[in-house]
Amino acid sequence: MTTVAKTRPFDVSVDVATLARLTDREREVLRHLAKGETNRVLARQLGIAERTVRAHVTSVVRKLGVGSRFEASLVAFQNYESLGEKAIAS
């Protein structure tokens, strides 16, 4: 039996230029993904519709070039500090 780790390791590193392509709202959504929040919780916290959250997550996944929401959350976790509001401004 083959494990997932052997067939597809989660190498989800991205460079600064890739993160820079995200909008402020997409960065905010990505920071919430790092915390493992559901779309429903995220929508309530941001004051937007769940459908809008799904659209942002889809856009983030596409822009980061990852295969899933899970991989995007790994990117967010690895780059959490650089996604912060202070890092965005600088």
C-alpha positions in Angstrom: 0.0 0.0 0.0 1.4 3.4 -1.0 1.0 6.3 1.4 0.1 9.8 0.3 3.4 11.2 1.6 5.3 8.9 -0.8 3.2 9.7 -3.8 2.8 13.4 -3.3 4.8 15.2 -0.6 3.4 18.5 0.4 6.1 20.8 -0.9 4.2 24.0 -0.8 6.9 26.6 -0.5 6.2 29.8 -2.4 8.4 32.9 -3.0 7.7 36.4 -1.9 6.7 37.5 -5.4 3.9 34.9 -5.4 2.6 36.1 -2.0 2.8 39.7 -3.3 0.3 38.9 -6.0 -2.4 38.4 -3.4 -4.8 41.2 -2.6 -5.1 42.5 0.9 -8.4 40.5 1.4 -6.9 37.3 0.0 -4.0 37.7 2.5 -6.5 38.1 5.3 -8.4 35.0 4.2 -5.1 33.1 3.9 -4.2 34.1 7.5 -7.5 32.7 8.7 -6.9 29.5 6.7 -3.7 29.0 8.7 -5.8 28.9 11.8 -8.0 26.2 10.3 -11.2 28.2 10.3 -14.1 27.0 8.3 -15.7 29.2 5.5 -18.7 29.8 7.8 -16.5 31.1 10.7 -14.3 33.1 8.3 -17.3 34.7 6.7 -18.7 35.8 10.1 -15.4 37.2 11.2 -14.9 39.2 8.0 -18.5 40.2 7.6 -18.9 38.7 4.2 -20.9 36.0 2.6 -19.7 32.4 2.7 -19.9 32.4 -1.1 -17.5 35.3 -1.2 -15.1 33.4 1.1 -15.2 30.4 -1.3 -14.4 32.8 -4.2 -11.4 34.2 -2.2 -10.1 30.8 -1.3 -10.4 29.6 -4.9 -8.5 32.7 -6.0 -5.8 32.2 -3.4 -5.3 28.5 -4.3 -5.0 29.5 -8.0 -2.6 32.4 -7.4 -0.4 30.3 -5.1 -0.3 27.4 -7.6 -1.2 24.8 -5.0 -3.7 22.0 -5.4 -6.1 22.5 -2.5 -7.3 24.6 0.4 -5.2 22.4 2.6 -2.0 23.2 0.7 -2.9 26.9 0.8 -3.3 26.7 4.6 0.2 25.1 4.8 1.6 28.0 2.8 -0.2 30.4 5.2 1.1 28.6 8.2 4.7 28.6 6.9 4.5 32.3 6.0 2.1 33.6 8.6 4.3 36.5 9.8 5.0 37.7 6.3 1.2 37.8 5.7 0.6 40.1 8.7 -0.8 43.6 8.2 2.6 45.2 9.1 4.4 43.0 6.5 1.8 43.9 3.9 2.4 47.6 4.4 6.2 47.4 4.1 
